[in-house]
Amino acid sequence: MQKRSFRFNIMDALLLLLLLAAAAVLLYVFVLGDRPGLASSDTHRITYVIEIAGLNEEYKDQLSVGDTVTDSAKKLNIGTIAAIETQDYLYMGENSREGTLVLNAVDGFVTQYITVEAEAELKNDGYPQYSIGGYEIYVGEMIYLSFPDLICSGYCISLDVQ
């Protein structure tokens, strides 16, 4: 049996340098890039819309512009109501004669769209996300709401940064 010895040459050094450079680029792009400094506070005024679907019609006048919005699960203030829009509560049903889908209004129920304004900090953990005093807000999130005369829940369907 013959022993083979390994000799380090210039090609090995170039290959090792290339691998280290690629690792450094990947580390910067995925871990260190686009992160704000520890001392920076990036505060923005945000406006988001919460859709409360299937609200009993007798409760539709319980909310008014200027009311404070409180998350009922975490007991945090998450903004102030800027606007309220009320529409009929609709569900999708089937027209049995024609075999088509149709939207039908449900008597006694409404859908409310509540526009909320708040000050939020930008958190950038791979994608932009906003935090209102520690409460993370994003489109698609279920929000549990508490008001003086009403407790309900709805989804965040829109979020705009001003």
Secondary structure, DSSP 8 states (H G I E B T S, - for coil): ---------HHHHHHHHHHHHHHHHHHIIIIITT---TT---EEEEEEEEEEEEEEGGGTTS--TT-EEEETTTTEEEEEEEEEEEEEEEEEEEETTTTEEEEEEEEEEEEEEEEEEEEEEEEESSSEEEEETTEEE-TT-EEEEEETTEEEEEEEEEEEE-
